[in-house]
């Protein structure tokens, strides 16, 4: 299964990428990235925002992802992101 990860790195010199959210479409990941950028209180010339395509090869991983506890991180619906469907 192909997914798109919205990723953030606070400092390109001293940190690694963090996955902010996973999406089934590139458009969904890009829209979420813009939402995350808008909510970021601190701006830095050395931060990095990116969308990366990933392949989930184990179908069980999708089941684990879908059963994560709601509310543990900010989740956006397609409607909130202004996109429709896949």
MOGI-V363898 format. One record per residue. N is the residue number from 0. RES is the residue in one letter. D_FIRST is the distance of its C-alpha to the first C-alpha in whole Angstrom. Layout:
# MOGI-V363898
N:RES:D_FIRST
N:RES:D_FIRST
This chain:
# MOGI-V363898
0:X:0
1:X:4
2:X:7
3:X:10
4:X:13
5:X:16
6:X:18
7:X:22
8:X:25
9:X:28
10:X:30
11:X:29
12:X:32
13:X:31
14:X:28
15:X:24
16:X:21
17:X:20
18:X:17
19:X:19
20:X:16
21:X:12
22:X:11
23:X:9
24:X:11
25:X:13
26:X:16
27:X:16
28:X:15
29:X:18
30:X:20
31:X:20
32:X:21
33:X:24
34:X:25
35:X:24
36:X:27
37:X:29
38:X:29
39:X:30
40:X:33
41:X:34
42:X:34
43:X:34
44:X:34
45:X:32
46:X:29
47:X:26
48:X:23
49:X:20
50:X:16
51:X:14
52:X:11
53:X:8
54:X:6
55:X:5
56:X:6
57:X:8
58:X:8
59:X:11
60:X:10
61:X:9
62:X:12
63:X:14
64:X:13
65:X:14
66:X:17
67:X:18
68:X:22
69:X:22
70:X:24
71:X:24
72:X:22
73:X:23
74:X:20
75:X:20
76:X:20
77:X:19
78:X:23
79:X:24
80:X:22
81:X:24
82:X:20
83:X:20
84:X:17
85:X:14
